[in-house]
Amino acid sequence: MDISLVIPLYNEDESIKELYDWIVRVAKNNSLTYEIIFVNDGSTDNSWKVIEELSEKDTNVHGIKFRRNYGKSAALYCGFKKAQGDVVITMDADLQDSPDEIPELRRMIIEDGYDLVSGYKKKRYDPLSKTIPTKLFNATARKVSGINNLHDFNCGLKAYRREVIKTSKYTAKCIATYRILQKCGLRQNWRKGCAPSGTQVRAYKVWRPQSFL
């Protein structure tokens, strides 16, 4: 299988169907085999019902349901355990992450040899009350982690080579706390890259290739 999409969500019943249609359209236009894993993190709306309806009509759609809200880290961890694609891509369910980026993220993993690609929003539409704390968080995270050219530690749009999430000794400890996954990747000598999301401009910042352990 070419790609697995792992999508954690909480009360996103209005956007799930549109996101699904968008992903399927991109996959078919690029001849990609796929699976979509929606992780329902204790939603109180009709999110699970929408997921069930999609899975009934498309066997490529799978759902994981939490009885209560455990948070994004737990949702990603469970989604990663089920993912079978050669490339595993995560994105948020609120349509802020564009599925149009999927082919390029996959290409960077398969053709360019990256093990992890992290997206970032080159142009943000959030109010200052959200963008300023985000900038402060990313600045602090870069200083603490020592990874100075990662734009957005908290961006939901990321791509991983399957072996990274399946064989890493850091999987249980680090993927469950995905915000520091890049730091563990650095220690494991993964090859990593950054890609802007939600834009047609392609300007990549990369780490030099290293061996994969």
Secondary structure, 3 states (H helix, E strand, C coil): CCEEEEEEECCCCCCHHHHHHHHHHHHHHCCCCEEEEEEECCCCCCHHHHHHHHHHHCCCEEEEECCCCCCHHHHHHHHHHHCCCCEEEECCCCCCCCHHHHHHHHHHHHCCCCCEEEEEECCCCCCHHHHHHHHHHHHHHHHHHCCCCCCCCCCCCEEEEHHHHHHCCCHHHHHHHHHHHHHHHHHCCCCEEEEEECCCCCCCEECCCCCCC
